[in-house]
Amino acid sequence: MQSQVDHLVIAAASLDQGISWCRDTFGFEPTSGGEHPLMGTHNRVFRVDSPAFPRAYFEIIAINPAAADPGRTRWFDLDDAAMREQLQAGPKLVHFVASTTDAAAALRALQDQGIDRGALVAAERPTASGVLRWKISVRADGQRLFDGALPTLIEWGEVHPCDNLPASRVTLASLEVSHPQAPKLRMACDTLGLRNVQVHDAPVNIAATFDTPRGTVRLSSARA
């Protein structure tokens, strides 16, 4: 089994907050994105692919106040009270998603280790280039697991977001995750065949380093 980093998830209290943060952090406002009717969220995205992470992109996501109640718990812990309180201080790297060509098999492999990553859910999002379709693992309680350090799994249809996104001049150089349950987390990542993600035995953290026109930018979920 082989998996790779698909996208990083930066949660925000509002999409406007996330766009402003991106401008301050990277020097530009992402223009691509859309709505997720299934979850009542919306996003902005841009490419961060590099030789080590060839199909990676960056997602800024927030609850869409104009959307109907999805009738279910939203993904990425966005409905969690503690998460909402943290996001009042500003957008935050909270998670990442890994792509695989056989998400169902990957979920079964995790289940064999006692890890319930959730069921595969079909989702879609309209874009200027057409409708993006994918299957993604979502738990009924919306939890990310391992405090966000274990990736959600995604299996794309015929089109991937990077196919139609312009280059951003921001590239992902490294991704590291830390967790007190590092041996179990490392085994899960190895089972998925997840490439180029370092796992450390340390307090909870997700750390991503980017090469940008402004120099090196490092984001951490364990922000002060």
Salt bridges, closest charged atoms under 4 A:
ASP6 OD2 - HIS7 ND1 2.78
ASP6 OD1 - HIS160 NE2 2.77
GLU29 OE2 - ARG23 NH1 2.39
ASP49 OD1 - ARG47 NE 2.93
GLU59 OE1 - HIS7 NE2 3.30
ASP77 OD2 - ARG144 NE 2.66
ASP79 OD1 - ARG74 NH1 2.67
ASP79 OD1 - ARG84 NH2 2.98
GLU124 OE1 - ARG133 NE 3.35
ASP141 OD2 - ARG139 NH2 2.88
ASP147 OD2 - HIS179 NE2 2.79
GLU155 OE2 - LYS135 NZ 3.88
ASP163 OD1 - ARG55 NH2 3.02
GLU176 OE1 - HIS200 NE2 2.91
GLU176 OE2 - ARG218 NH1 3.79
